[in-house]
Structures are given as C-alpha cells and as structure tokens.
Amino acid sequence: MICPRCDSEKVELLAKAPKDNAWEVYICKECSFSWRSTESDDIKNPEKYDKRFKINRKQINSLPLMPPIPEIIRDKE
C-alpha cells in the first residue's frame, strides 16, 4: 500500500472495525497521514489524491512540528 499524501510505502494498519471488518484505518509512518478504507478514491488513491495537498518526503523533517502560537494578550485590569 502507498500513502496517498507522500507516496511512501511505510503504511501500517492502525485499526479495524470492532464488528464485521466494515472498515480499516491506515497510517503513514513517514508523514502521519491517516485514512479509512471506506474513503473515496480521491482520498485513498495516490494517483487521484489532490496534488495541491501532496507532501515531499524529503521536506518532512524541516516542517515545523506545531504552528507557532502567538503570545497571549492579557486585558489590563
């Protein structure tokens, strides 16, 4: 299986439906993208995934882990 977002082959099964295997959730170990087996092809198929949201795996390590949080502005009493 290939990650739709970064095209990595490091995809693992994360969870299964507790009853009747109705769905599975997968996660990419490189970019942390996750998706359900019941998603439409434009989400789970790497060839149909929107190119605007693709990630270059070579740039993952340089991406910020969290967006910057602005300083708290306190009301003056």
N, C-alpha and C positions, 0 to 999 in steps of 0.2 A: 504494500500500500504506500502511496505517496501523499505527502502533505499538500493540500490544495494551495496553501499560502506561501510556503517557501520551497516546495518541491523536494524536501528531504525524504529519505526512505526510513528515517528513525521515528516511526509511528508505532504507538502501542495502544492496545485495548485498555481503556480506563475503567469502563463499567458496562454492565449488561442489565437489561430489564430484569427485575426480580421474578417476573412471571412470563412465561411463554416466549422468551427471547425476542420480544417485539422490537427492540432497538438495542443498539450498542453505541457507546461513546468512545471516540478515539482522541488521542492527544499526540501532538508532535513534540518530540523531546528536544528539538532544536529551537523552535520559535514559540512553543507553548500554545499554539492554536489548537482548539478542540472543536469537534463536530460530531453530530449524531448520524448514524447510518440512515436515518429517515429523512435527512436534509435533501433538498432538491439538488440536481446535478450542478447548478451554478455555484453551490457551496462546497460540495464534496469532490467534484471532478477537477483536478488541477488544470486541465485544458480549457474548462469553461469558467473557472474562477475569475472574477473581475481583475484584470491586470492592474488596475489602479491600487489594489489592496495587496498585491504581491510584495514579499519581503526578500531582499537579497541576503542569503545566509551569511555571506562574508561581512555584512554590516551589523549583524545582530549584536555582537559583543560591544560595539561602540554606541548602541542605542541606550538612552537613559532608562534606568530601571523603573523610575517613577517620574511623572511630570513634576516640574518644580512647583512648590507650594508657596504662594505669596505670604508675606509677613502679615500677621494678624494686626488689624487696625482696631484699637480699643477706643470706645467712647470716653470722652473726658467727663469726669463727674464734677 
